[in-house]
């Protein structure tokens, strides 16, 4: 059995509430919530054996099963004359389970029979078994104020990439290349990750995607209280937020992030699912996935959603960038090129009348139209997105693009501004560290068009009391700069007054 560090914390939290009277969780029912397929049922069964053999408790476990050809199951582990006894009831109906529970209480007393429930919706628990000690459920639980006095919710987080790769290597003997492919589809679900083949994983995710009618439910904590049969939670995985993103009010004590919902984050962490749903998700939902992936070091998902997000913003004319003319690390002095004054760019979508070659499509260039900043006609900018520390620039590709947007006849007419190239990073720090490869390609690219690096400026959105991002844009202060241009369409450009190495 593979045991995560976070599993150990969950067990410590549960036991502390059950056996330490001074605990703030003492004398409360434990409700363990989490996404499907991450091991909640396994942990509940482990806790049952632990309570019996370590703490000498009599434990009754009642499981609601949803698998085909299975019905509810009940099993008992306890003591009779200091000897361990057990029995199992297959296809156990609710009334039968209630009768067994009441008989055990009559024989041993309610304080001596610990009831653990698995797979029940909190609001649908039968009346006769509501005095449980622990409930494991995939459904979000909305405890009312009166219920919080004797119950609390505890998050069982989804699996990280590191933990999934560890269990894949140690238990299932998967090869690394295969695990990368599996994780691309499964995200943080250990159930999907460990299916027999990648085809099985794809089928499971496709089935979940096809069942989603309202994508607003995917990243809406409140609407996920009851998901019914829509399989929303198979796509939306719940994690504890990165420690830096948690308020000091909760982060000072290790157990609080697991029980306070404001410390939880729900995201689509399957890159495959995120790509499939990218046209249906709102920009703020894409940003939420991107920000989570970036904070947790999921570089592949970060890069994929970053590109999707910026494509969406550019299409909606809401892309906001700061740009600097690129200076190579080993350049002792600026390249001898004509200084171009700061310009106010106006961006819009460009539709190509000519067919773009496949080689250009593979390089993932997005083209935005720029408003003229002189008496010449406006042209375009070639954007490429990267989250890596190094990015390859292809001068031949830029030449091919210029054949479309800056052919020789247009260039010789001298009435149209030349295109520019921008390598776009997620933030100022990564923009500072970015290195374009190779030196020869950079020099060759500069002969084709001006080369810039830039970073995306996040649109800060209001967060309402329901913890959801709204469309209200909040005013943000730009970085210290002499020029920050934002036009009516949202594309901005920052250039220094003098051509020199940027001061970060």
Number of C-alpha atoms within 10 A of each C-alpha: 7 11 10 14 8 14 16 10 15 19 14 13 20 20 16 16 18 17 13 12 11 10 13 10 21 18 17 19 24 23 26 28 21 23 26 25 18 21 19 25 19 13 17 20 14 12 18 24 17 14 18 17 14 10 10 16 19 25 24 25 23 25 20 20 15 10 8 6 7 11 14 19 19 21 16 22 22 23 16 9 6 8 7 13 12 13 10 13 14 11 15 18 14 19 13 13 22 18 13 15 21 17 12 17 15 11 10 12 11 14 9 15 23 23 21 24 24 24 20 18 18 20 11 8 15 13 10 14 18 16 12 19 19 24 27 28 23 24 21 23 19 15 14 9 7 8 12 13 13 12 19 18 23 22 24 27 25 27 22 19 19 9 17 23 22 18 19 21 14 12 12 11 12 16 11 13 8 13 22 12 12 25 25 22 26 27 27 29 26 22 13 25 27 21 14 9 12 20 12 14 21 18 13 17 22 16 14 18 20 10 13 17 11 11 15 13 18 24 26 18 17 14 12 18 16 16 15 10 10 17 18 24 25 24 28 26 25 25 22 21 20 15 14 9 12 16 12 10 9 17 16 12 9 10 15 15 23 24 20 15 16 15 20 19 19 22 24 27 28 23 20 20 21 23 15 13 16 17 12 14 19 15 17 17 22 24 20 19 22 26 16 22 22 19 15 13 11 15 15 15 24 25 21 19 24 26 22 21 23 24 19 18 17 22 16 15 19 21 25 24 24 27 24 22 20 26 21 18 12 7 9 9 11 13 14 7 10 8 9 12 12 17 18 20 24 23 27 21 15 13 9 10 7 7 7 12 11 8 10 14 10 8 14 13 20 19 23 23 19 23 19 17 15 12 9 13 14 19 19 25 21 21 21 20 25 22 21 16 13 14 16 15 23 16 19 13 15 21 18 16 20 19 12 14 18 20 13 12 9 14 14 10 8 12 13 17 20 20 23 18 24 22 25 25 29 25 16 17 11 18 24 18 13 23 21 21 14 14 15 10 16 20 14 17 20 18 13 20 18 18 23 20 23 28 23 21 19 13 17 15 15 14 13 10 7 10 13 15 17 12 12 12 11 10 9 10 6 10 11 8 12 11 18 21 19 19 18 11 17 20 25 24 21 20 22 19 13 11 20 14 17 13 7 8
